[in-house]
Amino acid sequence: MSLDPLRLFKCLADETRLLLTLLILRERELCVCEMTHALEESQPKVSRHLAQLRQCGLLEDRREGQWVYYAIAPDLPGWASRILAAGAEGEAARLDALQARLGRMGNRPERRAALC
């Protein structure tokens, strides 16, 4: 299924999905436990939204041991990448706060030990 503007905007219309996507865009890659901590949401809710974003074609995932990491799909059309960049600009203050929360978790090995 190819990504078109209607599909993209439907996928991003939910606040949780929007923030997950933009946070992943900023961080390049995050695991589910990092996102649940950053957004202060339950794991089932975050996982459900990540699955929807993957189905939309916005995200890809990879497994490393017991952890699943999500990243922005590398083959997004240029117009979609520009929309995400504009969204990140508009949500800069909220994303700064989410990244600060992630930063307080330490680096990835410490995050895994603490949360995953």
N, C-alpha and C positions, 0 to 999 in steps of 0.2 A: 504494500500500500504506500503510495507516495504522499509526501507532505504537501498540502496546499494551504492557502491562507485561512480558510474556514476551519480546517482541522487544527492548525496551529493555535488560533485564537480560542477555540473551544478547549483545547488542552490547557492553555494558560489562564483560562477564565476563573479557575479555582485558586484562591489565595495560597493554599498550601502547595499546590503544584507549581505555581509561579515562583514562590520563594525557593522551593527545592531546586528548580531549574536554574534560577539565577545564582544560587549559592554554589551549585556544582560548576556553573560557568566560571565563577570567580576562583574556586579552589581547584579546578581542573578534574578532580576525582574525589569522591567521598564514599565511605561505606555507610550502610544503613544506620549503624549505631551512632556514627558521628552526626548524621542528620537528625536522628531522634533527639539527641542531646541539644543540638543547636536550636531546633525549632520547639523543643520542649513538648513533643507530641509522642503518642504511643507508637511502638514498633509496627503493629498491624496497620495503623492509619498511614504511616509513612510508606510502608511496603506497598499498600494498595495504590497510593498515588504514584509511586515510582513505576509500578507495573503499567498504569495508564499512560505515563509519559513514555515508557519504552514502546508500548503499542502504537502510540502516535508517531513514533520515529524520531523523537527528540533526544532520547537517551540510549546508550548502550551499556551493557553490564559485563563484568568479568568476575570470575570466582578465584579467590586466593585462599586456599584452605577452607575454613568455615565462614570467611567473610566474602560478601558480594560488594564490589565497588561499581559505582555508576559514574559515567562521564557523558558529556554532550556528544551526540552522534557526529562522527567526523565528516560525514557526507551531507550535512545540512546545506540547503541552497543558500546562496549569499544573502538573499532577501530575508530569510529566516534568521540568519546570524545577525543581521543588522537590527532586526526587531528585538532579539534577545539583548543586544548591546544597549539599545534604547531603554528597554525595561530595566536593565541593571543600573543605568544612569538615573532613572526615575526612582528607583528603590535604594539608592546608594546609602542613605542613612540607616535603613533597616538592615541592609547587607553588612554594613560596617559592624553593627551590633551583633549580628549572628557570627561574623568572623571573629569578633573579640571573644565571644563565648567559646568558639572552637579553639582559639588560641590559649585560653585558660586550661584546656584539656591537656596541653603538652603536645609532644610529637606523636607520630602514628604508633610506635610501639607502646608508649605510655597510654595512649587512648585505648588501644586494644585491651591492655591489662585492666584498665579502669572500667570500660563500658561493654566490650563485646564478648 
